[in-house]
Amino acid sequence: MEIAVIGGGASGILAAITAARNGAKVTIYERCDRIGRKILATGNGRCNYTNVNAGVGNYHGKNPEFINDAINNFWTIETNSFFAELGMLTKVEENGKAFPYSLQASAVLDVLRYELERLCVNIVTEFEVENIIKEKNRFSIKSYSGMKAYADKVILSTGGKASPSLGSNGSGYQIAQSFGHKLSKLYPSLVQIKTETDLIKSLKGIKLDANVLLEAKNKKSIYFGEVLFTDYGLSGPAIFNVSRLCADNIDASVTLDILPEIDNEELYEILKSRRTEYRNLETFFVGMINKKVGMVIMKYAKVLPFSRTSDTISDDEIKRLCDALKGFKLKVTGTMSWNNAQVTAGGILTDDINSLTMESRLCEGLYLTGEILDIDGDCGGYNLQWAWSSGYIAGLNASKERENA
């Protein structure tokens, strides 16, 4: 039994290892010059390879419950055991994020490559698939350069459209569609947000923790975490996690609660008490929040000029400052491009995929994994967990069918 894995990313590698462990002859076909490039870039080069708190609530798409069977078969515990068996020591940091102990993404890719070598998995690089055709009970795989390959089963692990420089260019969608699968709308997710910038240009490079509310038409998304101000708008983990709502929405807005641990009434009293502590508005927030952020809040609340002394701030102006700190609102003008996105929102609809096996319901012997499907996760190791799980299930079941043939 020969299995072709199309794509050498996280889900493809896991599928190849699993199938090979079960006796299948496996070949990975990768369009780039090497496998696992996106793995090396994850977690800022540290590879946040899973999140021990992962659950259905961390995933999105038309049917996020599709992952329930993966949760019951190969999830975070099994993932950690898998990597431990390969000799990788791990550590869990805040919010359940799991990393290799060395904090080097190369450690994850290295142990995977060594296992592929041990299992004699064939790896063919610079093989960009043009089309796949099923002829009787075999698949014919043709590359753009004219090379051909054949397999009894195909596992389509080509990824989405995010970060095309790392290997994913969206080509797998057309291949899946050629077998009758339907594709939902695609847009960048876990990506930086563009906003109006007049007020925040001076804040470029400043980070803070905030509650982030993204509102787009009738939808809302709230997330707490780090926010980074940029020259085009906002970045950081909290922004990534709400970005999927605004990619296709020109009417979106993002609101920051800069002091989420202090309620409005308490904040009002704190600001009133500070009126006698500082000599001018420019230094009113010093010791409380970043000085530059404080000056922007003053402008946003229209409490000016900076040359005024703090004892001239009225109670109404104190209220406006409270409202600004708890609700600093910016109009969203879009998101950054696919080149900046970490993951694709949207994909091949899961209606025609068997969640227990990852096999296509439309074409026997064709399996789909990872980002090509209409499943995307929050920032923090969730997308890699889906890649490992879906890859494992596809590899296992493709090779099981070989045994039952």
URFENLIN-V523201 format. One record per residue. RES is the residue in one letter. SS is DSSP state (alpha for helix, beta for strand, coil for the rest). PSI is psi in degrees with one decimal (none if undefined). D_CENTER is the distance of its C-alpha to the mean C-alpha in Angstrom with 1 decimal. Layout:
# URFENLIN-V523201
res=RES ss=SS psi=PSI d_center=D_CENTER
res=RES ss=SS psi=PSI d_center=D_CENTER
This chain:
# URFENLIN-V523201
res=M ss=coil psi=123.6 d_center=34.2
res=E ss=beta psi=130.5 d_center=31.9
res=I ss=beta psi=129.2 d_center=28.2
res=A ss=beta psi=124.2 d_center=26.2
res=V ss=beta psi=118.1 d_center=22.5
res=I ss=beta psi=102.9 d_center=21.1
res=G ss=coil psi=123.7 d_center=18.3
res=G ss=coil psi=43.4 d_center=18.0
res=G ss=coil psi=-163.4 d_center=14.4
res=A ss=alpha psi=-50.8 d_center=13.3
res=S ss=alpha psi=-36.0 d_center=14.3
res=G ss=alpha psi=-42.5 d_center=17.3
res=I ss=alpha psi=-44.2 d_center=18.6
res=L ss=alpha psi=-39.2 d_center=18.5
res=A ss=alpha psi=-43.1 d_center=20.2
res=A ss=alpha psi=-45.7 d_center=22.8
res=I ss=alpha psi=-46.1 d_center=23.6
res=T ss=alpha psi=-45.1 d_center=24.1
res=A ss=alpha psi=-40.8 d_center=26.2
res=A ss=alpha psi=-38.3 d_center=28.2
res=R ss=alpha psi=-25.1 d_center=28.9
res=N ss=coil psi=16.7 d_center=30.4
res=G ss=coil psi=0.2 d_center=32.7
res=A ss=coil psi=151.9 d_center=31.2
res=K ss=beta psi=117.9 d_center=31.6
res=V ss=beta psi=136.8 d_center=28.2
res=T ss=beta psi=130.7 d_center=27.2
res=I ss=beta psi=128.8 d_center=23.8
res=Y ss=beta psi=114.9 d_center=23.9
res=E ss=coil psi=131.2 d_center=21.6
res=R ss=coil psi=-24.8 d_center=21.8
res=C ss=coil psi=-178.5 d_center=21.2
res=D ss=coil psi=-4.6 d_center=23.8
res=R ss=coil psi=161.9 d_center=21.9
res=I ss=coil psi=160.9 d_center=19.3
res=G ss=coil psi=22.1 d_center=16.2
res=R ss=alpha psi=-37.3 d_center=15.5
res=K ss=alpha psi=-31.0 d_center=11.7
res=I ss=alpha psi=-40.4 d_center=12.2
res=L ss=alpha psi=-24.2 d_center=14.5
res=A ss=alpha psi=-10.2 d_center=12.1
res=T ss=alpha psi=151.5 d_center=9.4
res=G ss=alpha psi=36.8 d_center=10.1
res=N ss=alpha psi=39.9 d_center=12.5
res=G ss=alpha psi=3.8 d_center=14.5
res=R ss=coil psi=-18.3 d_center=14.8
res=C ss=coil psi=83.9 d_center=12.2
res=N ss=beta psi=87.0 d_center=10.9
res=Y ss=beta psi=-15.2 d_center=11.6
res=T ss=beta psi=178.0 d_center=11.6
res=N ss=beta psi=119.8 d_center=12.2
res=V ss=coil psi=-13.5 d_center=15.8
res=N ss=coil psi=8.6 d_center=15.5
res=A ss=coil psi=135.8 d_center=13.0
res=G ss=coil psi=177.4 d_center=14.6
res=V ss=alpha psi=-34.8 d_center=14.6
res=G ss=alpha psi=-13.3 d_center=14.1
res=N ss=alpha psi=4.4 d_center=10.5
res=Y ss=beta psi=156.7 d_center=9.8
res=H ss=beta psi=167.8 d_center=10.6
res=G ss=coil psi=-179.7 d_center=12.8
res=K ss=coil psi=-26.0 d_center=16.5
res=N ss=coil psi=74.6 d_center=17.1
res=P ss=alpha psi=-21.0 d_center=14.6
res=E ss=alpha psi=-10.5 d_center=17.7
res=F ss=alpha psi=-28.0 d_center=17.6
res=I ss=alpha psi=-4.3 d_center=15.8
res=N ss=alpha psi=-39.2 d_center=18.9
res=D ss=alpha psi=-33.3 d_center=20.8
res=A ss=alpha psi=-41.3 d_center=18.1
res=I ss=alpha psi=-37.6 d_center=18.3
res=N ss=alpha psi=-11.2 d_center=22.0
res=N ss=alpha psi=-44.9 d_center=22.2
res=F ss=coil psi=99.4 d_center=19.7
res=W ss=coil psi=-145.4 d_center=17.3
res=T ss=alpha psi=-40.3 d_center=16.8
res=I ss=alpha psi=-46.3 d_center=20.5
res=E ss=alpha psi=-36.1 d_center=21.0
res=T ss=alpha psi=-46.5 d_center=18.1
res=N ss=alpha psi=-38.8 d_center=19.6
res=S ss=alpha psi=-40.2 d_center=23.0
res=F ss=alpha psi=-49.6 d_center=22.0
res=F ss=alpha psi=-32.7 d_center=21.0
res=A ss=alpha psi=-39.8 d_center=24.0
res=E ss=alpha psi=-29.3 d_center=26.2
res=L ss=coil psi=-1.3 d_center=25.1
res=G ss=coil psi=11.7 d_center=26.2
res=M ss=coil psi=121.6 d_center=23.1
res=L ss=coil psi=136.3 d_center=23.7
res=T ss=beta psi=166.7 d_center=20.7
res=K ss=beta psi=145.6 d_center=20.3
res=V ss=beta psi=125.7 d_center=18.5
res=E ss=coil psi=-160.9 d_center=18.0
res=E ss=alpha psi=149.0 d_center=17.5
res=N ss=alpha psi=23.4 d_center=15.5
res=G ss=alpha psi=5.6 d_center=15.5
res=K ss=beta psi=128.5 d_center=13.3
res=A ss=beta psi=136.1 d_center=14.9
res=F ss=beta psi=158.5 d_center=15.7
res=P ss=beta psi=144.9 d_center=18.5
res=Y ss=coil psi=-29.8 d_center=21.6
res=S ss=coil psi=-10.9 d_center=22.2
res=L ss=coil psi=34.2 d_center=18.8
res=Q ss=coil psi=121.8 d_center=18.7
res=A ss=alpha psi=-29.4 d_center=16.0
res=S ss=alpha psi=-26.4 d_center=19.1
res=A ss=alpha psi=-39.4 d_center=20.4
res=V ss=alpha psi=-49.3 d_center=17.8
res=L ss=alpha psi=-37.9 d_center=18.5
res=D ss=alpha psi=-47.6 d_center=22.2
res=V ss=alpha psi=-31.6 d_center=22.8
res=L ss=alpha psi=-43.0 d_center=21.1
res=R ss=alpha psi=-40.6 d_center=23.3
res=Y ss=alpha psi=-37.9 d_center=26.3
res=E ss=alpha psi=-39.0 d_center=25.9
res=L ss=alpha psi=-42.5 d_center=25.6
res=E ss=alpha psi=-43.7 d_center=28.8
res=R ss=alpha psi=-36.2 d_center=30.5
res=L ss=coil psi=0.4 d_center=30.0
res=C ss=coil psi=36.7 d_center=31.2
res=V ss=coil psi=127.6 d_center=28.2
res=N ss=beta psi=134.4 d_center=29.0
res=I ss=beta psi=119.7 d_center=26.4
res=V ss=beta psi=112.2 d_center=27.2
res=T ss=coil psi=168.5 d_center=25.3
res=E ss=coil psi=38.2 d_center=25.7
res=F ss=coil psi=94.0 d_center=26.1
res=E ss=coil psi=116.7 d_center=24.4
res=V ss=beta psi=127.2 d_center=25.0
res=E ss=beta psi=-45.6 d_center=26.9
res=N ss=beta psi=160.1 d_center=27.7
res=I ss=beta psi=128.7 d_center=28.2
res=I ss=beta psi=135.0 d_center=31.3
res=K ss=beta psi=121.2 d_center=32.6
res=E ss=beta psi=108.3 d_center=36.3
res=K ss=coil psi=-115.2 d_center=38.0
res=N ss=coil psi=16.9 d_center=36.2
res=R ss=beta psi=152.8 d_center=34.5
res=F ss=beta psi=134.9 d_center=31.7
res=S ss=beta psi=125.7 d_center=32.5
res=I ss=beta psi=121.2 d_center=29.7
res=K ss=beta psi=135.5 d_center=30.5
res=S ss=beta psi=164.8 d_center=29.0
res=Y ss=coil psi=-23.5 d_center=29.5
res=S ss=coil psi=-0.8 d_center=31.9
res=G ss=coil psi=-4.4 d_center=34.0
res=M ss=coil psi=150.8 d_center=33.3
res=K ss=beta psi=148.3 d_center=33.4
res=A ss=beta psi=161.8 d_center=32.3
res=Y ss=beta psi=149.3 d_center=32.9
res=A ss=beta psi=156.2 d_center=31.5
res=D ss=coil psi=-32.6 d_center=32.2
res=K ss=beta psi=150.9 d_center=28.6
res=V ss=beta psi=131.0 d_center=25.4
res=I ss=beta psi=113.2 d_center=21.9
res=L ss=beta psi=105.6 d_center=19.6
res=S ss=coil psi=47.3 d_center=16.4
res=T ss=coil psi=-5.3 d_center=15.8
res=G ss=coil psi=-171.0 d_center=12.1
res=G ss=coil psi=-136.9 d_center=11.3
res=K ss=coil psi=-7.0 d_center=12.1
res=A ss=coil psi=144.3 d_center=9.3
res=S ss=coil psi=59.7 d_center=11.0
res=P ss=alpha psi=-25.8 d_center=14.2
res=S ss=alpha psi=-17.3 d_center=16.1
res=L ss=alpha psi=5.2 d_center=14.3
res=G ss=coil psi=-24.5 d_center=15.6
res=S ss=coil psi=122.4 d_center=13.8
res=N ss=coil psi=8.9 d_center=16.0
res=G ss=coil psi=3.8 d_center=15.9
res=S ss=alpha psi=-26.7 d_center=19.2
res=G ss=alpha psi=-25.6 d_center=18.5
res=Y ss=alpha psi=-43.2 d_center=18.5
res=Q ss=alpha psi=-37.3 d_center=22.1
res=I ss=alpha psi=-46.6 d_center=23.1
res=A ss=alpha psi=-40.6 d_center=21.9
res=Q ss=alpha psi=-30.3 d_center=23.7
res=S ss=alpha psi=-18.3 d_center=26.8
res=F ss=coil psi=8.7 d_center=27.1
res=G ss=coil psi=1.6 d_center=27.0
res=H ss=coil psi=147.0 d_center=23.4
res=K ss=coil psi=146.5 d_center=22.2
res=L ss=beta psi=129.2 d_center=19.2
res=S ss=coil psi=171.7 d_center=17.6
res=K ss=coil psi=140.1 d_center=16.9
res=L ss=coil psi=141.2 d_center=13.9
res=Y ss=beta psi=156.2 d_center=12.2
res=P ss=beta psi=140.6 d_center=9.5
res=S ss=beta psi=166.9 d_center=6.6
res=L ss=coil psi=59.6 d_center=4.9
res=V ss=coil psi=158.2 d_center=8.3
res=Q ss=coil psi=149.2 d_center=11.7
res=I ss=beta psi=133.8 d_center=14.2
res=K ss=beta psi=136.5 d_center=17.7
res=T ss=beta psi=173.0 d_center=20.6
res=E ss=coil psi=141.2 d_center=24.3
res=T ss=coil psi=-3.2 d_center=25.1
res=D ss=coil psi=-44.2 d_center=28.9
res=L ss=coil psi=-31.8 d_center=28.6
res=I ss=coil psi=3.8 d_center=25.7
res=K ss=alpha psi=-38.2 d_center=26.6
res=S ss=alpha psi=-9.6 d_center=28.5
res=L ss=alpha psi=4.2 d_center=25.5
res=K ss=coil psi=126.7 d_center=23.5
res=G ss=coil psi=-9.6 d_center=22.1
res=I ss=coil psi=135.8 d_center=22.7
res=K ss=beta psi=147.7 d_center=20.2
res=L ss=beta psi=159.3 d_center=20.8
res=D ss=beta psi=134.1 d_center=19.5
res=A ss=beta psi=158.4 d_center=19.7
res=N ss=beta psi=127.7 d_center=19.1
res=V ss=beta psi=125.5 d_center=17.2
res=L ss=beta psi=118.7 d_center=18.3
res=L ss=beta psi=123.3 d_center=17.0
res=E ss=beta psi=128.4 d_center=19.7
res=A ss=beta psi=111.2 d_center=19.7
res=K ss=coil psi=-117.8 d_center=22.8
res=N ss=coil psi=14.9 d_center=23.1
res=K ss=beta psi=148.2 d_center=19.6
res=K ss=beta psi=148.4 d_center=18.4
res=S ss=beta psi=130.8 d_center=15.4
res=I ss=beta psi=135.6 d_center=16.2
res=Y ss=beta psi=140.4 d_center=14.4
res=F ss=beta psi=136.2 d_center=16.1
res=G ss=beta psi=-165.3 d_center=15.0
res=E ss=beta psi=136.2 d_center=15.5
res=V ss=beta psi=134.0 d_center=16.1
res=L ss=beta psi=126.5 d_center=17.1
res=F ss=beta psi=137.8 d_center=19.7
res=T ss=coil psi=178.1 d_center=19.8
res=D ss=coil psi=-11.8 d_center=22.4
res=Y ss=coil psi=-10.8 d_center=20.5
res=G ss=beta psi=-117.0 d_center=19.1
res=L ss=beta psi=146.3 d_center=16.4
res=S ss=beta psi=-171.2 d_center=13.4
res=G ss=coil psi=161.0 d_center=12.1
res=P ss=alpha psi=-42.3 d_center=9.8
res=A ss=alpha psi=-37.5 d_center=11.7
res=I ss=alpha psi=-43.2 d_center=11.5
res=F ss=alpha psi=-42.5 d_center=7.7
res=N ss=alpha psi=-17.8 d_center=7.9
res=V ss=alpha psi=-5.5 d_center=10.9
res=S ss=alpha psi=-26.0 d_center=10.2
res=R ss=alpha psi=-22.4 d_center=9.8
res=L ss=alpha psi=-21.6 d_center=13.5
res=C ss=coil psi=-1.3 d_center=15.0
res=A ss=coil psi=-34.8 d_center=14.1
res=D ss=coil psi=30.9 d_center=17.2
res=N ss=coil psi=105.7 d_center=19.3
res=I ss=coil psi=-10.9 d_center=21.9
res=D ss=coil psi=15.3 d_center=23.2
res=A ss=coil psi=156.0 d_center=20.3
res=S ss=beta psi=154.3 d_center=20.9
res=V ss=beta psi=133.3 d_center=19.2
res=T ss=beta psi=129.9 d_center=21.4
res=L ss=beta psi=129.5 d_center=21.3
res=D ss=beta psi=102.1 d_center=23.3
res=I ss=coil psi=-22.2 d_center=24.1
res=L ss=coil psi=67.2 d_center=26.3
res=P ss=coil psi=-19.5 d_center=24.6
res=E ss=coil psi=-2.2 d_center=26.9
res=I ss=coil psi=124.3 d_center=30.0
res=D ss=coil psi=169.4 d_center=31.2
res=N ss=alpha psi=-43.6 d_center=33.1
res=E ss=alpha psi=-44.6 d_center=36.6
res=E ss=alpha psi=-41.0 d_center=36.1
res=L ss=alpha psi=-39.8 d_center=34.6
res=Y ss=alpha psi=-44.8 d_center=37.5
res=E ss=alpha psi=-37.7 d_center=40.0
res=I ss=alpha psi=-45.2 d_center=38.3
res=L ss=alpha psi=-37.2 d_center=38.4
res=K ss=alpha psi=-40.3 d_center=42.0
res=S ss=alpha psi=-20.2 d_center=43.0
res=R ss=alpha psi=-7.9 d_center=41.6
res=R ss=coil psi=-26.9 d_center=43.8
res=T ss=coil psi=1.5 d_center=46.6
res=E ss=coil psi=-23.0 d_center=44.6
res=Y ss=coil psi=154.7 d_center=43.8
res=R ss=coil psi=-25.1 d_center=46.0
res=N ss=coil psi=166.7 d_center=43.7
res=L ss=alpha psi=-28.4 d_center=40.6
res=E ss=alpha psi=-30.9 d_center=38.8
res=T ss=alpha psi=14.3 d_center=38.7
res=F ss=coil psi=-38.2 d_center=38.5
res=F ss=coil psi=3.0 d_center=35.0
res=V ss=coil psi=131.7 d_center=35.5
res=G ss=coil psi=-6.9 d_center=34.8
res=M ss=coil psi=-52.1 d_center=32.6
res=I ss=coil psi=170.8 d_center=29.7
res=N ss=coil psi=134.7 d_center=29.1
res=K ss=alpha psi=-43.9 d_center=32.2
res=K ss=alpha psi=-39.2 d_center=30.5
res=V ss=alpha psi=-41.0 d_center=28.3
res=G ss=alpha psi=-40.7 d_center=31.5
res=M ss=alpha psi=-37.1 d_center=33.3
res=V ss=alpha psi=-39.5 d_center=30.6
res=I ss=alpha psi=-40.1 d_center=30.9
res=M ss=alpha psi=-44.3 d_center=34.7
res=K ss=alpha psi=-43.6 d_center=34.3
res=Y ss=alpha psi=-39.9 d_center=32.0
res=A ss=coil psi=-3.4 d_center=34.5
res=K ss=coil psi=42.9 d_center=37.4
res=V ss=coil psi=92.1 d_center=39.1
res=L ss=coil psi=168.2 d_center=40.9
res=P ss=coil psi=168.6 d_center=42.6
res=F ss=coil psi=-20.0 d_center=41.4
res=S ss=coil psi=-12.0 d_center=45.0
res=R ss=coil psi=152.8 d_center=45.8
res=T ss=coil psi=151.9 d_center=46.4
res=S ss=alpha psi=-24.9 d_center=44.3
res=D ss=alpha psi=-4.0 d_center=47.3
res=T ss=alpha psi=-1.4 d_center=47.4
res=I ss=coil psi=126.0 d_center=44.1
res=S ss=coil psi=166.0 d_center=45.1
res=D ss=alpha psi=-36.6 d_center=43.8
res=D ss=alpha psi=-38.1 d_center=42.3
res=E ss=alpha psi=-34.8 d_center=40.4
res=I ss=alpha psi=-42.6 d_center=39.2
res=K ss=alpha psi=-40.9 d_center=37.8
res=R ss=alpha psi=-35.8 d_center=36.0
res=L ss=alpha psi=-40.5 d_center=34.5
res=C ss=alpha psi=-47.5 d_center=33.3
res=D ss=alpha psi=-36.6 d_center=31.7
res=A ss=alpha psi=-42.0 d_center=30.1
res=L ss=alpha psi=-35.1 d_center=28.6
res=K ss=alpha psi=-10.4 d_center=27.4
res=G ss=coil psi=60.4 d_center=26.3
res=F ss=beta psi=104.6 d_center=25.5
res=K ss=beta psi=134.6 d_center=24.5
res=L ss=beta psi=141.6 d_center=23.3
res=K ss=beta psi=132.8 d_center=23.2
res=V ss=beta psi=133.7 d_center=20.0
res=T ss=beta psi=-3.1 d_center=20.9
res=G ss=beta psi=-165.2 d_center=17.7
res=T ss=beta psi=167.8 d_center=14.4
res=M ss=coil psi=174.2 d_center=14.1
res=S ss=coil psi=179.0 d_center=14.2
res=W ss=coil psi=-31.3 d_center=12.2
res=N ss=coil psi=-28.0 d_center=13.2
res=N ss=coil psi=-17.6 d_center=11.2
res=A ss=coil psi=145.1 d_center=7.9
res=Q ss=coil psi=-23.0 d_center=5.0
res=V ss=beta psi=160.1 d_center=4.5
res=T ss=beta psi=128.8 d_center=7.6
res=A ss=beta psi=135.6 d_center=8.8
res=G ss=coil psi=179.5 d_center=12.2
res=G ss=coil psi=-164.4 d_center=13.8
res=I ss=beta psi=126.4 d_center=16.9
res=L ss=coil psi=139.7 d_center=18.3
res=T ss=alpha psi=-5.3 d_center=18.6
res=D ss=alpha psi=-35.8 d_center=22.2
res=D ss=alpha psi=22.5 d_center=23.6
res=I ss=beta psi=133.8 d_center=21.8
res=N ss=coil psi=113.8 d_center=23.4
res=S ss=coil psi=-20.4 d_center=21.0
res=L ss=coil psi=-23.0 d_center=23.4
res=T ss=coil psi=-17.1 d_center=23.4
res=M ss=coil psi=15.5 d_center=20.7
res=E ss=beta psi=143.7 d_center=23.8
res=S ss=beta psi=137.9 d_center=24.3
res=R ss=coil psi=-9.6 d_center=27.0
res=L ss=coil psi=-20.8 d_center=28.2
res=C ss=coil psi=108.6 d_center=28.8
res=E ss=coil psi=132.8 d_center=30.0
res=G ss=coil psi=-3.8 d_center=28.6
res=L ss=beta psi=128.1 d_center=25.3
res=Y ss=beta psi=145.7 d_center=22.1
res=L ss=beta psi=138.0 d_center=18.5
res=T ss=coil psi=160.4 d_center=15.4
res=G ss=alpha psi=-139.1 d_center=11.6
res=E ss=alpha psi=-16.5 d_center=9.6
res=I ss=alpha psi=-23.8 d_center=13.1
res=L ss=beta psi=160.8 d_center=13.5
res=D ss=coil psi=61.7 d_center=12.8
res=I ss=coil psi=124.2 d_center=10.4
res=D ss=beta psi=146.4 d_center=6.7
res=G ss=beta psi=170.0 d_center=5.6
res=D ss=coil psi=171.3 d_center=5.6
res=C ss=coil psi=133.9 d_center=4.8
res=G ss=coil psi=28.9 d_center=7.5
res=G ss=coil psi=-4.6 d_center=7.8
res=Y ss=alpha psi=-37.0 d_center=7.2
res=N ss=alpha psi=-37.1 d_center=5.6
res=L ss=alpha psi=-35.9 d_center=8.3
res=Q ss=alpha psi=-42.0 d_center=10.7
res=W ss=alpha psi=-38.1 d_center=10.5
res=A ss=alpha psi=-48.9 d_center=11.2
res=W ss=alpha psi=-46.7 d_center=14.1
res=S ss=alpha psi=-50.0 d_center=15.5
res=S ss=alpha psi=-35.4 d_center=15.7
res=G ss=alpha psi=-44.5 d_center=17.0
res=Y ss=alpha psi=-48.9 d_center=19.5
res=I ss=alpha psi=-42.5 d_center=20.8
res=A ss=alpha psi=-46.7 d_center=21.2
res=G ss=alpha psi=-41.2 d_center=23.0
res=L ss=alpha psi=-46.7 d_center=25.1
res=N ss=alpha psi=-30.5 d_center=26.3
res=A ss=alpha psi=-41.2 d_center=27.0
res=S ss=alpha psi=-28.5 d_center=29.2
res=K ss=alpha psi=-39.7 d_center=30.8
res=E ss=alpha psi=-31.8 d_center=32.0
res=R ss=alpha psi=-42.3 d_center=33.7
res=E ss=alpha psi=-30.5 d_center=35.6
res=N ss=alpha psi=-3.9 d_center=36.6
res=A ss=coil psi=none d_center=37.7
